[in-house]
Amino acid sequence: MVNISSVQAHHAKPSRTGWTYQASKAAVTTMSKCMALDLSAHRIRVNSICPGYIWTEHVMHQMLFVVLFKGALSRYFELF
């Protein structure tokens, strides 16, 4: 059995709507671990796949925005 989770199940980030997605994917990951323990006696394997980001132009722009405006530059503007 293979369940699809997300890398976001392992990393918390502040977001207005992202916490519901992260919590549901963390639940899938934990369910997979529990099922693996329970079903191992029957020689049934349970795994969880946690894909990350797909590097697209949209994702690249979002990450650039986070680095520039929520990273080093935000500290610079706090000084003034």
Secondary structure, 3 states (H helix, E strand, C coil): CEEECCHHHCCCCCCCCHHHHHHHHHHHHHHHHHHHHHHHHHCCCCEEECCCCCCCHHHHHHHHHHHHHHHHHHHHHHCC
